Amino acid sequence: MTRAEAIMTIRVYLAAARLIDESPVSSDLPAERVFVNASDVPEVWVETESPSVPEVGKAAGFALSRSLDVGFVRITGTVERRVTK
């Protein structure tokens, strides 16, 4: 198995999500991708390759894995659901 095959992407759906423009904290997991679905049933989810995603119902913090000028750096919320991709 190659290193690329061993890395799993986990999509983490967050309840009570906040997009925050502040420096990451040491416990933040890397966020490779962030999605906001602003439909009638709004959702925020983060995709990470970290194997350390908290269990459903636990608080989680993520930080963008690259510096982007999008108005936020951190994403926090309560893990609502986790999907391995």
VEXDO-120939 format. One record per atom (N, C-alpha, C): residue number from 1; residue in three letters; atom name; x, y, z. Coordinates in pm, 1 decimal, padded with zeros to 6 digits. Atoms other than C-alpha are relative to their C-alpha. Last residue first. Example, Ala and Ser with C-alpha at 12.3 -4.5 7.8 and 13.67 -1.06 7.14 Angstrom:
// residues 2
REC | pos | code | site | px | py | pz
REC | 2 | ser | N | -00082.0 | -00119.0 | -00006.0 .
REC | 2 | ser | CA | 01367.0 | -00106.0 | 00714.0 .
REC | 2 | ser | C | -00077.0 | 00109.0 | 00073.0 .
REC | 1 | ala | N | 00089.0 | -00119.0 | 00000.0 .
REC | 1 | ala | CA | 01230.0 | -00450.0 | 00780.0 .
REC | 1 | ala | C | 00090.0 | 00120.0 | 00000.0 .
// end
This chain:
// residues 85
REC | pos | code | site | px | py | pz
REC | 85 | lys | N | 00013.7 | -00002.5 | 00146.4 .
REC | 85 | lys | CA | -01452.5 | 00910.0 | 00165.2 .
REC | 85 | lys | C | 00106.7 | -00086.0 | -00063.6 .
REC | 84 | thr | N | -00129.1 | 00029.8 | 00061.0 .
REC | 84 | thr | CA | -01503.5 | 00845.8 | 00535.5 .
REC | 84 | thr | C | -00020.1 | -00009.5 | -00149.9 .
REC | 83 | val | N | 00009.4 | 00090.1 | 00114.7 .
REC | 83 | val | CA | -01817.1 | 01019.7 | 00659.7 .
REC | 83 | val | C | 00140.1 | -00019.3 | -00056.1 .
REC | 82 | arg | N | -00129.2 | 00020.9 | 00065.7 .
REC | 82 | arg | CA | -01847.6 | 01179.4 | 01002.8 .
REC | 82 | arg | C | -00017.6 | -00101.2 | -00111.8 .
REC | 81 | arg | N | -00010.9 | 00127.1 | 00072.4 .
REC | 81 | arg | CA | -02166.5 | 01325.8 | 01153.4 .
REC | 81 | arg | C | 00136.3 | -00004.6 | -00066.9 .
REC | 80 | glu | N | 00135.9 | 00050.4 | 00018.0 .
REC | 80 | glu | CA | -02276.6 | 01605.7 | 01384.8 .
REC | 80 | glu | C | 00002.2 | -00138.1 | -00066.4 .
REC | 79 | val | N | 00005.9 | 00104.2 | 00102.3 .
REC | 79 | val | CA | -01935.6 | 01700.2 | 01519.5 .
REC | 79 | val | C | -00141.0 | -00059.2 | -00002.2 .
REC | 78 | thr | N | 00023.6 | 00130.2 | -00061.3 .
REC | 78 | thr | CA | -01987.5 | 02017.6 | 01721.1 .
REC | 78 | thr | C | -00014.3 | -00103.3 | -00111.2 .
REC | 77 | gly | N | 00137.9 | 00046.4 | -00010.3 .
REC | 77 | gly | CA | -01839.0 | 02337.6 | 01586.6 .
REC | 77 | gly | C | -00006.6 | -00133.3 | 00071.7 .
REC | 76 | thr | N | 00030.1 | 00074.7 | -00121.8 .
REC | 76 | thr | CA | -01525.3 | 02528.3 | 01500.7 .
REC | 76 | thr | C | -00145.8 | -00042.9 | -00001.2 .
REC | 75 | ile | N | 00137.5 | 00047.2 | 00007.8 .
REC | 75 | ile | CA | -01368.0 | 02649.9 | 01176.7 .
REC | 75 | ile | C | -00023.8 | -00081.8 | 00126.4 .
REC | 74 | arg | N | 00044.5 | 00113.9 | -00081.6 .
REC | 74 | arg | CA | -01050.3 | 02856.0 | 01191.3 .
REC | 74 | arg | C | -00146.8 | -00031.7 | -00024.9 .
REC | 73 | val | N | -00110.4 | 00096.0 | -00006.2 .
REC | 73 | val | CA | -00879.5 | 03079.0 | 00934.4 .
REC | 73 | val | C | -00045.1 | -00127.4 | 00071.0 .
REC | 72 | phe | N | -00003.5 | 00086.6 | -00117.5 .
REC | 72 | phe | CA | -01152.6 | 03319.9 | 00826.2 .
REC | 72 | phe | C | 00118.6 | -00095.2 | -00011.4 .
REC | 71 | gly | N | 00071.4 | -00059.1 | -00112.9 .
REC | 71 | gly | CA | -01200.0 | 03616.2 | 00591.7 .
REC | 71 | gly | C | -00009.7 | -00088.0 | 00122.6 .
REC | 70 | val | N | 00143.7 | 00022.6 | 00015.7 .
REC | 70 | val | CA | -01112.7 | 03438.9 | 00265.6 .
REC | 70 | val | C | -00080.8 | 00051.2 | 00118.7 .
REC | 69 | asp | N | 00061.2 | -00126.5 | -00039.9 .
REC | 69 | asp | CA | -00750.5 | 03550.3 | 00216.4 .
REC | 69 | asp | C | -00151.1 | -00009.6 | -00021.4 .
REC | 68 | leu | N | 00087.1 | -00053.9 | 00104.4 .
REC | 68 | leu | CA | -00596.7 | 03203.6 | 00213.8 .
REC | 68 | leu | C | -00061.2 | 00129.7 | 00051.5 .
REC | 67 | ser | N | 00039.1 | -00138.3 | -00024.9 .
REC | 67 | ser | CA | -00305.0 | 03062.8 | 00414.9 .
REC | 67 | ser | C | -00078.8 | 00052.0 | -00120.5 .
REC | 66 | arg | N | -00080.5 | -00099.0 | 00072.9 .
REC | 66 | arg | CA | -00301.3 | 02689.5 | 00366.9 .
REC | 66 | arg | C | -00052.6 | 00139.1 | 00032.8 .
REC | 65 | ser | N | -00134.1 | 00056.5 | 00013.1 .
REC | 65 | ser | CA | -00418.8 | 02400.1 | 00586.2 .
REC | 65 | ser | C | 00093.7 | 00091.4 | -00078.8 .
REC | 64 | leu | N | -00033.7 | 00016.2 | 00140.9 .
REC | 64 | leu | CA | -00719.9 | 02601.0 | 00698.2 .
REC | 64 | leu | C | 00143.6 | -00048.1 | -00012.0 .
REC | 63 | ala | N | -00064.0 | -00119.4 | 00055.1 .
REC | 63 | ala | CA | -00770.8 | 02543.9 | 01068.5 .
REC | 63 | ala | C | 00033.2 | -00027.5 | -00146.1 .
REC | 62 | phe | N | -00079.4 | 00021.8 | 00120.0 .
REC | 62 | phe | CA | -01008.5 | 02299.1 | 01234.0 .
REC | 62 | phe | C | 00063.4 | 00132.6 | -00039.8 .
REC | 61 | gly | N | -00056.7 | -00120.8 | 00057.7 .
REC | 61 | gly | CA | -01167.1 | 02279.6 | 01576.9 .
REC | 61 | gly | C | 00088.4 | -00036.9 | -00117.5 .
REC | 60 | ala | N | -00114.7 | 00016.4 | 00089.1 .
REC | 60 | ala | CA | -01397.1 | 02009.3 | 01707.2 .
REC | 60 | ala | C | 00043.8 | 00136.2 | -00050.9 .
REC | 59 | ala | N | -00045.8 | -00124.3 | 00063.3 .
REC | 59 | ala | CA | -01647.2 | 01980.5 | 01991.0 .
REC | 59 | ala | C | 00122.8 | -00029.2 | -00085.4 .
REC | 58 | lys | N | -00114.4 | -00068.4 | -00062.2 .
REC | 58 | lys | CA | -01785.8 | 01632.4 | 02061.2 .
REC | 58 | lys | C | 00033.7 | 00127.7 | -00077.3 .
REC | 57 | gly | N | 00042.2 | -00064.9 | -00123.8 .
REC | 57 | gly | CA | -02134.5 | 01504.6 | 01973.2 .
REC | 57 | gly | C | 00110.5 | 00075.9 | 00070.8 .
REC | 56 | val | N | 00125.0 | -00075.2 | 00014.5 .
REC | 56 | val | CA | -02008.7 | 01258.6 | 01710.6 .
REC | 56 | val | C | -00041.7 | 00053.5 | 00137.1 .
REC | 55 | glu | N | 00123.9 | 00076.3 | 00017.0 .
REC | 55 | glu | CA | -01655.3 | 01142.4 | 01792.9 .
REC | 55 | glu | C | -00119.8 | 00094.5 | -00015.5 .
REC | 54 | pro | N | 00078.0 | 00038.3 | -00118.8 .
REC | 54 | pro | CA | -01350.5 | 01364.5 | 01748.3 .
REC | 54 | pro | C | -00127.5 | -00076.5 | -00036.4 .
REC | 53 | val | N | 00127.9 | -00071.3 | -00008.7 .
REC | 53 | val | CA | -01145.9 | 01356.1 | 01424.4 .
REC | 53 | val | C | -00077.0 | -00047.2 | 00123.6 .
REC | 52 | ser | N | 00032.8 | -00035.0 | -00139.0 .
REC | 52 | ser | CA | -00791.7 | 01228.8 | 01487.9 .
REC | 52 | ser | C | -00131.5 | 00075.4 | 00016.8 .
REC | 51 | pro | N | 00070.7 | 00114.7 | -00058.1 .
REC | 51 | pro | CA | -00723.6 | 01042.3 | 01159.7 .
REC | 51 | pro | C | -00054.7 | 00030.0 | 00139.8 .
REC | 50 | ser | N | -00044.2 | 00035.5 | -00134.5 .
REC | 50 | ser | CA | -00641.8 | 01374.5 | 00990.2 .
REC | 50 | ser | C | -00078.9 | -00120.6 | 00050.9 .
REC | 49 | glu | N | -00068.5 | 00128.2 | 00013.4 .
REC | 49 | glu | CA | -00704.5 | 01383.5 | 00616.4 .
REC | 49 | glu | C | 00054.7 | -00044.6 | 00134.7 .
REC | 48 | thr | N | -00133.2 | 00007.2 | -00057.0 .
REC | 48 | thr | CA | -00962.9 | 01657.4 | 00655.3 .
REC | 48 | thr | C | 00059.4 | -00136.9 | -00028.1 .
REC | 47 | glu | N | -00066.4 | 00124.6 | 00036.7 .
REC | 47 | glu | CA | -01281.1 | 01763.3 | 00482.0 .
REC | 47 | glu | C | 00143.6 | 00007.2 | 00048.6 .
REC | 46 | val | N | -00143.9 | -00014.0 | 00019.8 .
REC | 46 | val | CA | -01493.4 | 02022.2 | 00657.1 .
REC | 46 | val | C | 00051.7 | -00135.1 | -00045.5 .
REC | 45 | trp | N | -00082.7 | 00117.1 | -00021.5 .
REC | 45 | trp | CA | -01869.3 | 02053.4 | 00655.9 .
REC | 45 | trp | C | 00143.2 | 00029.9 | -00040.1 .
REC | 44 | val | N | -00142.0 | -00032.2 | 00012.4 .
REC | 44 | val | CA | -02118.0 | 02329.5 | 00705.7 .
REC | 44 | val | C | 00074.0 | -00130.4 | 00020.4 .
REC | 43 | glu | N | -00099.9 | 00093.1 | -00052.2 .
REC | 43 | glu | CA | -02486.0 | 02271.2 | 00643.5 .
REC | 43 | glu | C | 00138.2 | 00060.3 | -00017.4 .
REC | 42 | pro | N | -00141.3 | -00034.8 | 00012.1 .
REC | 42 | pro | CA | -02791.7 | 02489.2 | 00588.5 .
REC | 42 | pro | C | 00090.1 | -00104.8 | 00064.8 .
REC | 41 | val | N | -00057.6 | 00075.6 | -00111.8 .
REC | 41 | val | CA | -03132.5 | 02324.2 | 00543.0 .
REC | 41 | val | C | 00151.1 | 00022.7 | -00005.9 .
REC | 40 | asp | N | 00101.8 | -00003.3 | -00105.8 .
REC | 40 | asp | CA | -03311.9 | 02581.2 | 00327.3 .
REC | 40 | asp | C | 00043.0 | -00077.2 | 00124.0 .
REC | 39 | ser | N | 00136.6 | 00027.9 | 00045.4 .
REC | 39 | ser | CA | -02990.3 | 02615.3 | 00126.0 .
REC | 39 | ser | C | -00098.3 | 00009.5 | 00116.7 .
REC | 38 | ala | N | 00089.0 | -00103.1 | -00054.1 .
REC | 38 | ala | CA | -02667.3 | 02784.2 | 00234.6 .
REC | 38 | ala | C | -00143.5 | -00017.9 | -00048.5 .
REC | 37 | asn | N | 00121.1 | 00018.9 | 00078.0 .
REC | 37 | asn | CA | -02442.4 | 02480.2 | 00188.6 .
REC | 37 | asn | C | -00104.6 | 00092.7 | 00061.3 .
REC | 36 | val | N | 00117.3 | -00060.0 | -00062.8 .
REC | 36 | val | CA | -02103.1 | 02589.3 | 00318.1 .
REC | 36 | val | C | -00116.3 | -00019.2 | -00096.3 .
REC | 35 | phe | N | 00119.6 | -00019.0 | 00081.8 .
REC | 35 | phe | CA | -01804.6 | 02372.4 | 00233.9 .
REC | 35 | phe | C | -00109.8 | 00064.2 | 00083.1 .
REC | 34 | val | N | 00111.9 | -00047.5 | -00082.4 .
REC | 34 | val | CA | -01450.5 | 02372.5 | 00371.4 .
REC | 34 | val | C | -00116.9 | 00028.3 | -00093.9 .
REC | 33 | arg | N | 00111.8 | -00060.2 | 00072.7 .
REC | 33 | arg | CA | -01160.0 | 02173.7 | 00220.7 .
REC | 33 | arg | C | -00109.7 | 00039.4 | 00098.3 .
REC | 32 | glu | N | -00039.2 | -00005.8 | 00140.7 .
REC | 32 | glu | CA | -00814.3 | 02066.1 | 00339.8 .
REC | 32 | glu | C | -00107.4 | 00069.5 | -00083.3 .
REC | 31 | ala | N | 00117.3 | 00002.9 | 00088.3 .
REC | 31 | ala | CA | -00892.5 | 02153.4 | 00700.5 .
REC | 31 | ala | C | 00048.8 | 00014.5 | -00143.2 .
REC | 30 | pro | N | -00009.3 | -00068.6 | 00129.1 .
REC | 30 | pro | CA | -00601.4 | 02064.7 | 00929.6 .
REC | 30 | pro | C | -00127.6 | -00017.0 | -00081.8 .
REC | 29 | leu | N | -00034.6 | 00095.8 | 00104.4 .
REC | 29 | leu | CA | -00697.3 | 01970.6 | 01287.1 .
REC | 29 | leu | C | 00007.9 | 00074.8 | -00132.6 .
REC | 28 | asp | N | 00075.0 | -00001.6 | 00125.8 .
REC | 28 | asp | CA | -00691.8 | 02238.5 | 01554.7 .
REC | 28 | asp | C | 00051.8 | -00107.4 | -00095.6 .
REC | 27 | ser | N | 00087.1 | 00117.9 | 00010.6 .
REC | 27 | ser | CA | -00541.6 | 02136.0 | 01892.3 .
REC | 27 | ser | C | -00081.8 | -00004.7 | -00129.7 .
REC | 26 | ser | N | -00076.6 | 00123.9 | 00017.7 .
REC | 26 | ser | CA | -00246.2 | 02375.9 | 01868.4 .
REC | 26 | ser | C | -00087.8 | -00124.1 | -00016.7 .
REC | 25 | val | N | -00050.0 | 00046.1 | -00129.4 .
REC | 25 | val | CA | -00465.5 | 02679.5 | 01812.0 .
REC | 25 | val | C | 00060.6 | -00138.1 | -00020.4 .
REC | 24 | pro | N | 00029.1 | 00137.1 | -00041.8 .
REC | 24 | pro | CA | -00506.9 | 02848.9 | 01475.1 .
REC | 24 | pro | C | 00052.6 | -00027.0 | 00141.0 .
REC | 23 | ser | N | -00108.1 | 00096.5 | 00017.9 .
REC | 23 | ser | CA | -00486.9 | 03227.8 | 01455.4 .
REC | 23 | ser | C | -00041.4 | -00139.2 | 00046.0 .
REC | 22 | glu | N | -00101.9 | -00009.2 | -00104.6 .
REC | 22 | glu | CA | -00810.5 | 03420.7 | 01432.6 .
REC | 22 | glu | C | 00102.2 | -00109.7 | -00023.2 .
REC | 21 | asp | N | -00123.2 | -00059.7 | 00051.7 .
REC | 21 | asp | CA | -01071.6 | 03495.5 | 01167.3 .
REC | 21 | asp | C | 00096.6 | 00023.6 | 00115.4 .
REC | 20 | ile | N | -00063.4 | -00098.8 | -00087.0 .
REC | 20 | ile | CA | -01344.0 | 03254.9 | 01279.9 .
REC | 20 | ile | C | 00129.5 | 00050.3 | -00063.3 .
REC | 19 | leu | N | -00118.8 | -00030.6 | 00079.1 .
REC | 19 | leu | CA | -01595.1 | 03053.9 | 01079.3 .
REC | 19 | leu | C | 00065.3 | 00119.3 | 00067.2 .
REC | 18 | arg | N | -00043.6 | -00140.1 | 00005.2 .
REC | 18 | arg | CA | -01843.3 | 02915.3 | 01331.9 .
REC | 18 | arg | C | 00124.1 | 00008.5 | -00086.3 .
REC | 17 | ala | N | -00131.1 | -00033.2 | 00056.8 .
REC | 17 | ala | CA | -02038.1 | 02590.7 | 01314.5 .
REC | 17 | ala | C | 00025.1 | 00150.2 | 00001.5 .
REC | 16 | ala | N | -00041.3 | -00124.1 | -00067.7 .
REC | 16 | ala | CA | -02330.9 | 02524.2 | 01549.2 .
REC | 16 | ala | C | 00138.0 | 00044.8 | -00047.7 .
REC | 15 | ala | N | 00114.8 | -00074.7 | -00051.5 .
REC | 15 | ala | CA | -02351.3 | 02171.8 | 01403.3 .
REC | 15 | ala | C | 00054.9 | 00122.0 | 00073.0 .
REC | 14 | leu | N | -00003.2 | -00071.8 | -00127.1 .
REC | 14 | leu | CA | -02058.3 | 02044.7 | 01197.8 .
REC | 14 | leu | C | -00132.8 | 00067.6 | 00031.1 .
REC | 13 | tyr | N | 00112.0 | -00094.0 | -00002.0 .
REC | 13 | tyr | CA | -02045.5 | 01777.8 | 00926.9 .
REC | 13 | tyr | C | -00006.1 | 00062.1 | 00138.9 .
REC | 12 | val | N | 00054.8 | -00021.9 | -00133.7 .
REC | 12 | val | CA | -01701.0 | 01616.0 | 00909.5 .
REC | 12 | val | C | -00108.2 | 00107.2 | -00009.9 .
REC | 11 | arg | N | 00088.0 | -00116.8 | 00005.8 .
REC | 11 | arg | CA | -01589.3 | 01465.9 | 00579.3 .
REC | 11 | arg | C | -00068.6 | 00009.9 | 00135.5 .
REC | 10 | ile | N | 00118.5 | 00008.9 | -00084.1 .
REC | 10 | ile | CA | -01297.0 | 01231.2 | 00635.5 .
REC | 10 | ile | C | -00077.6 | 00130.3 | -00014.3 .
REC | 9 | thr | N | 00064.8 | -00128.5 | -00022.7 .
REC | 9 | thr | CA | -01036.2 | 01181.9 | 00365.9 .
REC | 9 | thr | C | -00124.9 | -00023.8 | 00083.4 .
REC | 8 | met | N | 00144.6 | -00002.4 | 00018.7 .
REC | 8 | met | CA | -00830.5 | 00868.1 | 00401.4 .
REC | 8 | met | C | -00049.9 | 00141.8 | 00024.0 .
REC | 7 | ile | N | 00064.0 | -00122.1 | -00049.6 .
REC | 7 | ile | CA | -00454.6 | 00855.1 | 00352.5 .
REC | 7 | ile | C | -00148.3 | -00002.7 | -00034.8 .
REC | 6 | ala | N | 00025.3 | 00011.6 | -00143.4 .
REC | 6 | ala | CA | -00324.8 | 00497.9 | 00313.4 .
REC | 6 | ala | C | -00073.7 | 00121.6 | 00056.0 .
REC | 5 | glu | N | 00113.7 | 00089.6 | -00021.1 .
REC | 5 | glu | CA | -00356.8 | 00496.8 | -00067.2 .
REC | 5 | glu | C | -00038.8 | -00008.7 | 00147.0 .
REC | 4 | ala | N | 00120.5 | -00065.9 | 00052.0 .
REC | 4 | ala | CA | -00134.0 | 00804.1 | -00096.5 .
REC | 4 | ala | C | -00123.9 | -00086.5 | 00020.7 .
REC | 3 | arg | N | 00040.8 | -00103.7 | -00095.4 .
REC | 3 | arg | CA | 00129.0 | 00643.9 | 00130.0 .
REC | 3 | arg | C | -00129.9 | 00066.9 | -00044.9 .
REC | 2 | thr | N | -00078.9 | -00122.5 | 00005.0 .
REC | 2 | thr | CA | 00140.4 | 00339.3 | -00095.1 .
REC | 2 | thr | C | -00051.5 | 00099.2 | 00103.0 .
REC | 1 | met | N | 00085.0 | -00117.7 | 00000.0 .
REC | 1 | met | CA | 00000.0 | 00000.0 | 00000.0 .
REC | 1 | met | C | 00089.8 | 00124.2 | 00000.0 .
// end
